Amino acid sequence: MLATSGAGKTTAAQKMGKLSCGLGLLPSDTVVEKSASELQTGYVGQAGLRLRATLKEARGGVLFIDEAYQLISRPGGGDFNTELVGELVKAMPDEERKGRIAIIWAGYERHINLLMEAHPGLPRRFPNVWKLLQSRRRRCCGGG
């Protein structure tokens, strides 16, 4: 999900959870919201454990990761970001896991594009991109 701050990313993720459940694509409309920084740890090995616990919590619904660009490994930043991205790739729904979890991550377009380049398996596992445009509530919803 590509969007700027205040564009309604969390609301859009919640609506996608309800829609996916309503259409029978997922068994639950639960949306577990985490920022990338909430998944990170200071030690290699712990990030994977934290992510697996979060995936278990979101099972059947949607895991929404805001500020996902923070998962990009930076030089000298340790390997836990690489570990997190690798774990996410392993957890992505394939034919065997369809209908068990949907993972949505959000952030600025430029940063998400860099993140998508960080692992060769990501573009295949995130084939759909939603771009939320920021608009005034009045124009969008007819309200004031």
C-alpha positions in Angstrom: 0.0 0.0 0.0 1.6 3.2 -1.1 0.5 6.3 0.7 1.6 9.4 2.5 1.1 10.1 6.2 -2.6 10.7 7.0 -3.9 9.1 3.8 -5.9 6.5 5.7 -3.7 3.4 5.5 -4.9 1.8 8.7 -8.5 2.4 7.8 -8.0 1.0 4.3 -6.3 -2.1 5.9 -9.2 -2.6 8.3 -11.7 -2.3 5.4 -9.7 -4.9 3.4 -9.9 -7.3 6.3 -13.7 -6.9 6.5 -14.0 -7.2 2.7 -11.7 -10.3 2.5 -13.7 -12.0 5.3 -17.0 -11.0 3.8 -16.0 -12.5 0.4 -14.9 -15.7 2.1 -11.2 -15.2 1.2 -10.2 -15.2 4.9 -12.0 -16.7 7.9 -11.6 -13.6 10.1 -11.8 -9.9 9.7 -9.2 -9.4 12.4 -6.5 -6.9 11.5 -3.3 -7.0 13.6 -1.5 -3.7 13.1 2.3 -3.4 13.7 4.9 -0.9 12.7 8.1 -2.2 11.3 9.9 -1.0 14.5 7.6 -3.1 16.7 8.8 -6.2 14.8 12.5 -5.3 15.0 14.8 -6.4 17.8 18.4 -5.8 18.7 19.6 -9.3 18.2 19.7 -11.7 15.3 17.4 -14.6 15.9 14.9 -12.7 18.0 13.3 -10.8 15.1 12.2 -14.1 13.5 10.7 -15.2 16.8 8.8 -12.0 17.2 7.5 -12.0 13.7 6.4 -15.7 14.0 4.4 -14.8 17.1 2.8 -11.8 15.3 1.9 -14.0 12.3 0.3 -16.5 14.7 -1.7 -13.6 16.3 -2.9 -12.5 12.8 -3.6 -16.0 11.5 -6.9 -16.1 9.6 -7.0 -12.3 9.2 -4.7 -9.5 8.1 -1.3 -8.5 9.3 -0.8 -4.8 8.5 2.8 -3.5 8.7 3.0 0.3 8.6 6.3 2.1 7.9 7.4 -1.1 6.2 10.3 0.7 4.6 12.1 0.4 8.0 12.6 -3.2 7.1 15.3 -2.2 4.6 18.7 -3.3 5.9 21.1 -0.4 6.2 24.9 -0.8 6.1 26.1 -1.5 9.6 22.5 -1.9 10.8 22.7 -5.6 11.7 21.2 -8.6 10.1 17.8 -8.6 11.9 16.1 -6.6 9.1 17.3 -9.2 6.6 16.0 -11.8 8.9 12.6 -10.2 9.1 12.3 -9.8 5.4 13.3 -13.5 4.9 10.7 -14.6 7.5 8.1 -12.5 5.8 8.9 -14.1 2.4 8.6 -17.6 4.0 5.2 -16.6 5.5 3.7 -15.1 2.4 0.7 -17.0 1.2 1.5 -19.5 -1.6 -1.0 -22.0 -3.0 -0.7 -24.0 0.2 -1.3 -21.1 2.6 -4.0 -19.1 0.6 -6.9 -18.1 2.8 -4.9 -18.3 6.0 -3.5 -14.8 6.2 -3.1 -11.6 4.2 -0.1 -9.4 4.7 -0.4 -5.7 3.9 2.5 -3.4 4.3 2.4 0.3 3.8 4.7 3.3 3.4 5.9 5.9 1.0 6.2 4.8 -2.6 9.9 5.4 -3.0 10.7 3.5 0.2 8.4 0.6 -0.6 10.0 0.3 -4.1 13.4 0.0 -2.4 12.1 -2.6 0.0 10.6 -4.6 -2.9 14.1 -4.7 -4.4 15.7 -6.0 -1.2 14.7 -9.6 -1.7 14.1 -11.4 -5.0 11.0 -13.2 -3.7 9.1 -10.0 -2.7 7.6 -8.9 -6.0 6.1 -12.3 -6.6 4.6 -12.4 -3.1 3.3 -8.8 -3.3 1.8 -8.8 -6.8 -0.9 -6.2 -5.9 -0.1 -2.6 -5.2 -2.6 -0.1 -3.9 -1.9 3.6 -4.1 -4.0 5.7 -1.7 -4.4 9.2 -2.8 -4.7 11.9 -0.2 -7.9 13.8 -0.8 -10.0 16.2 1.2 -12.7 14.6 3.2 -15.3 16.9 1.7 -14.5 15.9 -1.8 -14.1 12.2 -0.9 -17.0 11.7 1.4 -19.3 14.6 0.8 -18.8 15.8 4.4 -17.2 18.8 6.0 
